[in-house]
Amino acid sequence: MGLKSFWEAQVVPRMIKCACASPAIMDLRAGVVPLAQGRVFEIGCGGGLNQQFYDTARVAGFAGIDPSGKLLDYARDAAAQKGWQADIREGVGEDIPFESESFDTAVCTYTLCSVHDPAKVLSELRRILKPGGILLFLEHGLSPDGKVARWQRRIEPLWKPLMGGCHLSRPVTAPVQQAGFDVSQTGQTYMPGMPKWAAWMEWGAAMKRA
């Protein structure tokens, strides 16, 4: 295994799990994930960080995908500790391996930043949701501050190979709206204790538009 392959397979998953589990980020997850209900699908479920926040009284079934084998190990361990049945598979968001209109809720946290084709992923999430289904999203991305955004674009080419293809300058809420969702319950903030070029967060609930 070459250095690049080793980094991506072994180091990046551990860095992502650590970075995405900071107390401030977990607080944001705790405000979004419990809204999930019915049959739930989570894209980028590797790491299992969201599982503690699902309300088992509201969730009738849980499925998820992630491209990282190492992160999937963490997710399956988290499901075992929670003691619930979970259909967790290896896969990518551009080709979600589930039937159309299968889920009531889709959950997407800190995932759109690193997928290859965000528009295709959002199209797939819309496809697997039932009519009136809800997409819950929580992502970091492009700052509305022009000065910060310029720094994001400068740093991004160095950041991406270190952090598994993570982009700093992707917009968040607008692409969700453009993909055929009506967005409500939105929030946005700079995460305290982080450099501003990595700290802009947006979240919301988005209903699949007819």
Residue, then its C-alpha position, 0 to 999 in steps of 0.5 A: m500500500g502506497l503512502k497516498s492509499f494508506w493515508e486515505a484508508q487509515v489516517v483520513p477516517r480517524m481524522i474525520k471521526c475526531a474532527c467531526a466529534s468536537p463538542a460544538i459539532m455534536d451539539l449541532r448534531a443533537g439539534v438536527v438528527p432527533l427530528a428524523q422519523g419513520r424509515v430513515f436513511e443516512i448518507g455518510c453514516g460512517g463513524g456512527l456519530n449520529q446514532q446516539f441522537y436518533d429517537t428509537a421511538r420515532v424511527a421505524g427502520f435505519a439504513g445508511i451508506d459510506p464509502s469508507g470501510k474503516l468508518l463503516d466499522y465504526a458505524r456498525d459498532a455504534a449500531a451494535q451498542k445502540g442495540w437496533q437493527a441497521d442496514i449499513r452498506e458500503g456505497v456512494g451518494e451518487d448511486i444510492p443502493f436503495e429503491s425509489e421512495s423508500f424512506d421518510t427521512a434522509v439525514c446528511t451531516y458533513t458529507l456534501c463537502s466531500v462527495h464528487d457530484p453534490a447535485k447528483v447526490l442531492s438528486e439521489l436523496r430526493r429519489i429515495l424519499k417518499p412524497g413529502g419526505i424530509l431531508l435533514f442537513l447539517e454541513h460546513g461550507l462557503s462563508p457569506d463573508g467575501k473575505v473569508a470565502r477568498w481564504q477558503r478558496r486559497i486554502e482548499p487545494l491544500w486542504k482537500p488531499l489531506m481531508g479526503g476530498c473535503h471542500l471548504s467553499r461549496p455552498v450548502t442551502a442553495p443547492v438543496q433548494q435547487a435540487g427540488f426541496d423546500v427548505s425550512q427551519t434553517g440555521q447558520t453560524y460560525m463555529p466558535g473556536m475554529p478558524k473562520w475559513a473552516a467554521w461556517m455551518e448551515w443546517g435545516a429541514a427540507m421537504k421533497r417538493a412535488 
